[in-house]
């Protein structure tokens, strides 16, 4: 997987030549931001040395034309002449949780099962009957949501996950550190001590320092269901691990060909292929999200500041229940799984699953980036 060549005909949307994209590549001496305009790849590092600079106002920047994207040999391989990287650098990576009714129900199931997948089937049947319909019919923070909360509390069915699903405040957490996310074609990590986990195919909004959404990308917010199910206080352990966050292949910037309305109505597809012959396909429809993407971004920036901008995972309705092994055990990853996340407007994000301790370690931080930029006289 890490040696695969990037193919815009396969990995970008059909209208990629009319869209505007931003990303990062390593040309051999360090990462550079690039713009893709009318299919041409423009190295803008001399005027916008970081993606943060580019997204703060460098979208119209001029630079070195590296050629037509279809003719360039981009690869995720370390040491490749043109290595495709995660399209973020200085941005804080945030995530919104339980933003779909279906995934909310699964979080409650994890909690009640104590992280044990063997108990999930029976609990799922009960909760789908007791609270499933109510979650899909109320507006978070509204009067009906407050009434539903009261009824569920009286019935002994209330959960901390329901609080952020239908209450006034969304769950917004820090997914991972700047520069630690992996990109298209890279290995993605699942902790070796996790027995119940899954990918989370999502759209990632990218915002400037003022909280204005400037574009979107695809993301995989890997989740460890057994860890978070044992305790919500293990969220950091479940979410932030080596190579556990993938974003890419590029950020599609908002322009006349792509808008927030495209995000609102997009379908994000998922396909998993295992070396054991197992396959799983599903769709997460953004039209069923419980809070508007701009509302989630507003809550992310509310009484907070991100001077280098931020990226926000919008959540997923994907919560796999298809058995991979024993009946009732549901889905969990195995090493070697190929995970493909796709959308008509954002392209395809493809990664291969390994364990966090076997994935290439995150060893290129902010100091390394600043030293590299200084050495190349870019700052």
N, C-alpha and C positions, 0 to 999 in steps of 0.2 A: 504493500500500500504506500509506504513512505517514498518508494522509488517511482511511483506512477507519474506520468506526465499529465499536466493540466490541459484539458481540451475545452475551449470555450463553447464549442458546438454541443458538448454534452453537459458541461458543468456551469454554464451561465444560461440565463433565460433566452428564449428565442429572439427577443428584441434587443439583445445586448449591444448591438451596433448603434442603436438609437438612444441607449441609456447612458447615464453618467455614473461611473464607479470610482471608488477610492480604495486603495489597499497598500500593502507593504511588501517589498521584495528585498532580498539580500543579493547584491550584485557581486559578492565576493569579499568586499572590504567593509561591509556593514549594512544595516537596513536603511532603506530609503522609501519615503512615501511616493506613491504613483497615482496618477489619474488616468482613467481610461475614457477617452473622448472619441466618439465615432470609430471605436475599435482600435484606436492608437494608444499605446502605453507611453505616458509622459512622466519622466522622473522629475519631480518638483522639489527635490531636497534643497536646492540652493536658495529657494524662496520660502519654502515651508519644510524645515528639516524634520519635523515630527508630524504624526497624524493629528495631534492636537492643534498644531499651527495650521495645518491644512483645513481642518474643520472649523476653525475660528474665523476663516475668511480667505483662505488660500485656494478656494475651489476654482477660481479663475486664473490661478498662477500659471505662468509659462515655465518651460523646462526643457529637458533633453528628450527628444522623441526617440524612443527605443525601438519603434517599429510596430507593425500590426500584431495584435495579441495572438491571432491565429498562427502567426509565423514564428512566435517566440517559443522556446522550449522551457516553460516554467515547470518546476518540480518541487515536491516537498522534501526531497532528499538533502540531508546535510552535506554541504560542500558543493552542491550543484551551482553552475555558473549563474543561474537565475532561480533563486529559491523562493517559493511562495510562502509568506508568513501570515500569521494572524493579522487582520487589518487594524488592530488597536495597538497603541503603545502606552501613552501616559494616562489614558482614561481609567477611572475607577469602574470596576465591573460589578454592577448590582443586579439583583433579580427580584421579581415579584412572584410570590407563591400563592397557591390555591386560588387562581383566578378563573377557573372553570368549575362548574358544578360536579362534573364527573371526577376530576382529579381531587376535588375537595373531599368527596366521599371516600376516595382511596386513602387520603391522609388520615381520615377518622378511623378507617379500617386498620391501617398500620398501627395507630395509637392503641386501639382496643385489642389488637392481636399482640401487642408488646413486641413487635418486630418479628414475629414468628409466622412465616408464610403458610404453614400448615393449618393455622386457625382462620386464615383470611376468608375462605370460601363461605363458611357458615355465617360469619359476621357480615359479609357482603350481602348475602340474601336478606338478612334481617334489616340492615340499614337502608338498602335500596327501597324496601317497602315502607319503612318508617319515615325517612327524611328526604329521599331522592327527589320526589316531585316538588317539594317545597323549595329546595335549593335552586331549582331552575326557574322558578316563577317570581322571585323577588329581586328588587333592586337593592344592592348593598347600601346600607346606611339609611334606608327609607323606613317609613312607618310599618309597612308589611314585614320588613326584615326584623324590626324590633319586636313585633307581635310573634313572629315565628321563633325568635330567640326565647321569648318568655314561655312559649308552649313547649319547646324542646327542653328547657331547663326543668320545667315542671314534670316532664316525662323522664327525666334523668338521662337525656340523650345529648346534652350540651358538650361541646369540645372546644379547646383553644383554636382548632383549625376552623371551626364554624365562626368564631369571633372575627377572624380576618377575612373569611369568605363573604359574610353578609353584613358585618359591622361597618362603621364609618371609615376605619383605617385599614388600608391594604397592608399585607405583609411585604415589606421591602427589606432585603438583607444584602450584605456584601457577599458576592459569589466568590471572588478571588482577587488577587493583587494585580496591579498593573504589570504588564509584560509577561504574565505567567500563563495566559491562555495559548492554546495551540490552534493551528489553522487547518485549512483543507489538506487532506492527505496524511496528516500526522497521526501517530498513535494516540489513542485517548485512554486514560487510566481509570480503573476501578480498584478500590482497595482490595488487597489480597485476603484480608480477613472479613470480607463481606460475602454473605451467602444469599442475599436478596436485594437486587439492584436493577436499575434500568436506565436507558437513555431518556432524556426529556427534550424532544424536538420543539424548538421555539423560534419565534422572531425576536430579534434583538434590536431595540431602538438605540440609535446613537445620537447623543445630544452635545451641544457646545456648552461653554461655561455658564451661559445664561439660562440653560435648561430648554433651549429650543431644539426640537428634533430636526436633524439635518439629513438623516437617512436610516437605513435598516439593513440588517444582515441576518443570516441563519445562525442558530446556535444550538449546542447540545449541552444542557445543564445536567450533567450526570448526577443521578441521585442514588443514595444507598438507603433502601427502604427499611432494612433491618436496624440500622443505626438510628435513624430518625424515629422509627416506630418505638424503639425502647424508651426514648426521651426526646422531646423537642429541643432540649438543651444540647443535644448532640448534633444539631443542625450544621454547625461549622465542621464537625468531623464528617458528616454525611456529604457535604457539598464541596469543601475546599481541600483538595488533595492534588498531588502532582499529576499534571496532564488531565485533570478532570473537567476542564472547560474548553470547548471548541467553538470557534466563531469563524465564519467565512462564507464563501471564498473571498468575497469583497464586500464592502459597504456599498449598497446602491443608494446614491444621493437623490434627494427629492428634487424633481424638476418637472417639466411638462409631461414626461412619460411615466412618472412614478410619484404617487402622492400618499398621504396618510390614509386616504380612503382605500387605496390598494392594500395597505396593511390590514385595515379593518375587515376586508372581505376575502383575504387570502386563505388558502388551504395549505397547510404544511403537512406533507406526507412523510412517512417513515417506512423504511424497509430494512430489516435485519436479516442477514444471511450468516448462519453458523457453519463452522467446519464440520459439524455433526449432521448437516443436512437440514437443520431447523430453519424455517423462515417465518417471518412475522411482518405483516403490513398493516398500517393504520393511517388515519388522517386526523389532524387537529384543525378544526375550522375556527378561524378567528372571529367569525360572525357570532359564535356562541360564548365569547368571553364575557365575564360578568361586569367588568369595569372597562371603560374606554381606554385605549392605549395612551391617549394624551392625559387622562386623569391619573393613570399609574405613573406617568413621567412627572406630573405635577406633584404627586405625593412623594416621589423620590427626591425632588429638589426642595420640597417644602421645609423651610427653616434649616436648609443645608446648602453648602456651596461646594462645587467641584471646579476649581480653577482651571483644570486641564480637560474638563468635559467628563461625561460619563456614558456608559453603555448599560442598558436595562433589558434583561430578559423579561418577556411579557408573560411567561407561564405557558402551560400546555394542558390540553384536555386528555393527553395520552397517559393511560395508566394500565399497563398490560396485565391481563388476567389469563391469557392463553397458557395452558400448562406446557412446560418444556420437559419436565421429568415426571415425578409422581403426580397422580391425580390430586387436584386441589392445591398443588404447590405453586402454581402461577409461573411467571416468567422471571428468569434471572440471566445475566450475561455469562458467557463463557469466553475464555481467551480465544482470540482469532475471529470473533464476530466482526462482520463488516456492517457498519451503520451508515445508511444513506438518508439524509434529511433534505427535502427538496420543496421548492415552491415555484409557481409559474413566473413570478416576478423577481425572485432572488437567486435562482439557480439551484446548485446542489452542494451540500457539505458532506464529504465522505471521510470517514475515519475508521480505523481498525482498533478493536478493543484489546488492551493488555492490562496487566496489573500496574498500579501506581509505582511500585518499587522496581518494575522492569522497564517502564517507559523512560525515555531520555530525561534526565533530571533537569529541572528548571535552574539554569546556572547563568543566565544572561539578564542582569537586573538593570536598574536605573543608572547606577554608577557606570556600568559597562556601556550603556547607550550614550551617556553624556561624554565619556572619554572617546568613544568612537566618533561622535559628531565633532568634537573638538579636534581630533586628529585629522579629520577630513576638512577642517576649516569651514564647517557648516554652522557653528555657533561661536 
